Amino acid sequence: MNPPSTNDTLVLWHQHFQDILATFEQYAAKIYAFEDEEDVHQARVALRTITTLTGFLKSSPHKSVDPKLLNQVHLQSRLILKSLGKIRDFDVMIGHVDKINAGSFQLHTLMQALRLERKIARIELVLHLPKYLNKSFFELWQTFLELYLPLHVPHLKTKRHFKKLHKKFDRRYLNYLTQRDILGATHPRTFEALHEVRLVTKNLRYAYTYLDFALHKTVTKTIAAKVKNYKLIQEELGLMNDYTNLRAKMHQMLEDYPYLVNQETLGFRDKVNKKLKKNLRKIKLPQLKLIQ
């Protein structure tokens, strides 16, 4: 089978961007109401798809194409994604408090403070997000699709992009295994190395998931198995990331709100630490040769 022509590829990229932007616009119209946490989540999924695509384009530059417009839409999308991420983090943390506590400690005051901080974060989102998420944002995207994308698509190096991602994954994975063998599973440097594995795994999973339309048919046959492996790793490391965020939030809140410091909240803080360390010790990632 011959690879698709440049015109066909451009149509695929253009349509894919249009579909994702339409999905994002649909959920973005509802996020300020905060009636359903799923609206924020789905808006982030759509934006993550967009930034995966623009990130791929940024990794395949060509000297004849000015990247200014690409950089602008990518940065603005990232800023919106980061703003929504703060709201989503609160939703996830509040859910984890109940699960981790399991009735061990009386945390009514802590939960009140967490919900108050989430409410403040939501107010800040309503006040500040319109600077980035507005009519001009979608107009900028249309300009990007009409003027920039047709210039860039003929120069895409899809295979090179994935090769670079795989090399980065291999380096970070081997670095984590080395740190774990030398320093142990819960050492800060091992933890940092594992966090880097999580980030590059997420990049690979999203790249294969959201860029499958741009890959040759002979490659897409193996995508499902790859995505499954990356998803398993990401899910294995996802809880670690949630506990880490909650631990950091607990530390910040106990410093900012002295009235929260009591035997109950300190006991819960210690429980979160123990949960994180236990989770780090039992993490078992597949062998590198089995992932590829």
N, C-alpha and C positions, 0 to 999 in steps of 0.2 A: 504493500500500500504506500502510495506517495504521500509525503507530508502535505498539509493544507497550504494553499497559496497565501501570499501576504495579505491579499484582500479578504480572504476567508478568515484569517487569523485576526485581522482588525475588526471584522464584524463580531467575532466571538468575544474579544476583549471589550468592545463597545457595549454589546448587549449585556455582558456580565456585570459591568460597572453600573449600567442603567438599572438592572434588576436589584442589585444590592442597595443602591442609593434609594430606590423606591421603597424597599423594605425598611431601611433606616428611617426615612421620612415618615413612614407609617407609625413607627414606635416613638420617634422623637416628638411627634405631636401630642403624645400622652404622658411623657415622662414627668412634666411639671405637676401633674395632678397627684402623683404618687399613690394612686389607687391600687395598683398592682405592681409588686416588686418585679414581676416578669417583664414588664415594659422596659425597665432600665436594663435588665439582663439581655433582652433581645436586641435593644438598641446597641448595646456593647458588642454583641456577637456580629451584628452587621458592620459596625465600625471596625472591628478587628479584621473582618474579611477585607474591607477597603484598605486598611493600612498594610495588610499582608500583600495585597496587589501592588500598592504604591511602593512598598518596601522592595518588592521584587524589581520593579522598574528602576528604582534608585540603585539597585545592585548591578544593573545592566546598562550603565551609561554609554553614551556615544558622543564623541567630541563635536559632532556636527549639530547636536540638539541641545539647546539651552535648557538647563534643568530648573530654572527659576520657578516656573509654574508648577512643576511636579513637586518641588520642595515645599511650595506654599500650601498645596492641597494636603500633602502628607503631614506637615506640621500642624495645620489647623485641625485635621482629623485626629491626630494624636492628642492634642490639647483637650478636645471634646471627650475622647476616650478616657483620658486621665481623670477628668472631672467626674464622669459617670462612675469611674472605678472607685472613687472615695465613697460614694453612696452605696455601691454594691458591697464594699468591704464591711460597712456597718451592718448591713443586712445579714451577711454571712457570720460575722462575729457574734451578733446577738443570738443567732441560731445555735452557735457552738457553745455559748455559755451554758445554756440549759442542758445540752448533751453531755458536756464534760462534767458539770457540777453533779448532775444526777441526784439532786436532793441532799448533797453532802453539807452544803453551807447555806446560810440565809443571805441571799444576794439581792434583796429587793432594792436597796439603796444604790448598789452598783448598776443594776439594770435600769433604774431611773436615770442615772447619770449617762449611761450609754445611749439610751433613747433620746435624752436631751441633746447630746452631741450629734446624734444622727439628724435630729430636727434642725439644729443649727446648720449642719452641712447641707441639708436640703434647701434651707432658706438662702444660703450662700450660692448654691447652684442656680436657683431661680434668679438671683440678682446678677450673677456674673457670666453664666453660660451663654446668654444671648449675645455677648460680645463675639463669640465664635460661631455659635449655632443660630444662624439667621438666614434671611432670604439671600443675602450676598454669598453665603457659604454654598448654597445649591447653584447659584449663578456662576460661581467660580468653577464648580465641577463641570458645568456644561461647557464653559470655555475650555477647560482642560480636555474634555472628550472631543471637542470639535477641532481644536487647534494643535494640542500637544500630542495626543495619542497617535494620530496618523503619522506623525514624524518619527515617533519612537519605535512603534511596532516592527518596522522592517529591520531593526538592529538588535532585536531581542536574542539573547543567548540563554535559552531555558536550561539546557543541559549543564552549562557552566554554573548557573545559579545553584542548581541542586548539588552539583559536585562540591562547591564551596561550602554549602550548608552541611553536607555529610562530613567533610574534613573537619569543620569546626566541632561537630558533634563528637567525632572520634577523639579529638584532642581533649575535649572537656570530660568525656566519659573516662578516658584513661587517667586523666589527672585526678578525678574523684577516686577511682579505684586505688591509685597510688597513695593518696592522702589517707584513705580509710585504712589501708594495710599498715601504714607507718604510724599514724597518729590516733587511730581509733574512730569509731562511727560518730561520736558526739563532739569531737574536737571542733573548735570554731573554723579552722581552715578546711576541715573536711566538709563541714556544713556549707561554707561558702562555695566549695567546689561542686557540691550536690545541687545547690541553688543554680549555679551556672548550667549544669546538666538539664535542670528543669526548664530553664529559659530556652535553650537551643532545641530541646525536644518539642516544646510548644511551637517554636518557629517552624520546625520540620513538619509537624502534624498539620498545622494550618496551611503551610505551603502546598503540601500534597492534597489536602482537602479542598482548598480554594483555587488551586491552579491546575486541577486535573484537566480542565477544558483546554489548557494550553500545551499539554503534553501529547506526544505521539501515541497512537493507539497501542503500539507494541509495549510501551512503558506503562500505560494505564492498567494493564492486566495484573501487574505486581503491586499496584498502589494499595489495594485493600489490605493486604498482609502487612505492608509497611505502616499504614495508618493505625492498624490494630495494635502493633507493637509500640508505636509512639504513644498511643492513647493509654495503654497499660502503664507505661512509665510515668506519664503525666499524672494519671490518677493516683499512682503510688506516691508521688511526690506532692500532690495537691494538698493532702491533709497536713503534711509538714509545713507547707506555706501558710495554711490557715492558722495553725497553732502558733507559728512565728509571728504573724500579724497580731494575733490576740495577745501574745506575751508582750509585744512592744506596746500595744494599746494599754494593757494593764499597768505597765511601768510608767507610761506617760500620765495616766489618770491618777495614779496614787501619788504622783508628784504634784499634779495640778490641783487636786482636790484632797487636801489633808483629812477632811472629814470622812473620807472613804476608808482610811487606814484603820483597820481593826482586825481582830483575830479571824473573822470570817473571810474577808477579802484577801488577807495574807495567806490564809490556808488555801483559798482557791487559786491564787497566784502560784503557789508551790505545786499545786495539782496540775496546772497548765504546763509548768516546767517539766514535771515528771512525765506527763503525757508526750511532750515533744521528744524528750530523750528516749523514751521507750519506743516511740515511733521511728526515730532515727536508727536505733539498734536493730530493729526487725525489718527494715527496708532491705529487700533483696531484688536487685535489678537483674534482668537476664544478661547472659554473657554477650559481649559485644558482637561476636560472630553470628549469634542467633538473631540479632536485631535486624541485620542488613539483608 
